[in-house]
Structures are given as C-alpha cells and as structure tokens.
Amino acid sequence: MSGALNGPLLALVVFCVLAEAAREVCFKLASGTGGMRMFVHPAAFAGFVFWGTELVAWTYVLTRLPLSLAFPLMASSYMVIAIAGALIFKETLTFRHRVGVALITAGVLCIGLMGK
C-alpha cells in the first residue's frame, strides 16, 4: 500500500461518494412505494447496482490507501447526500444542519486532502 492520494485514486474516491449518494437517493425513491413493492421497484434495483459497484471500487481504494485517509474522504458523502435530499426531495436544511455539513466538509479537507 503506497498511501499516496494521487489523481486516479481521488477520482475513484469521488466516484464512491457519488455512488453512495445515488444509492441513497434510489432507496429513498423506492421507499415511497411502501410495503414489499419497494423491493421490486426499479429504483431499488438501481440502488443495489450502485451498492455493488461502490463495494468493488471502495475495496480497491482500501487496498491502496490507509483507512485513516480513505474513510475521512468518504465522509464527504454526508455533504453530497444532504444536498441531494434538498434538491431532489425538497428537504429542508436548517441552519444547524448546514453548519454541521460545513464542519464535516472542513474535516474532510483537513484530514483527507491535506494529509496526515
């Protein structure tokens, strides 16, 4: 394990973050159908595909980066999912919520992108 965050690895981490956000959006869309029908909803199927794809990509990332570097980068998914919830589902982001997301983003920048 080299432990160096280069361009291709950063791109793969970004892909994992976006795949995680897409998975959550798909599961939220499928959950609106209610009952057992949500498990056969096309959005649920797409969510499972995103989940599997992210699993493969994330496992590869973990073979190349220390967990202490990779996982804080993955925390940026909180920001992406909060924004997706606001844009797609019209969820309200209160001031406290926005401050929390900003603090998580600052932590990602401090730990993940600036190194150990």
Protein Blocks (a to p, Z undefined) as FASTA:
>chain_A
ZZpacfklmmmmmmmmmmmmmmmmmmmmmmmngpjllmmgfklmmmmmmmmmmmmmmmmm
mmmpcfklmmmmmmmmmmmmmmmmmmmnopacdfklmmmmmmmmmmmmmmmmnoZZ
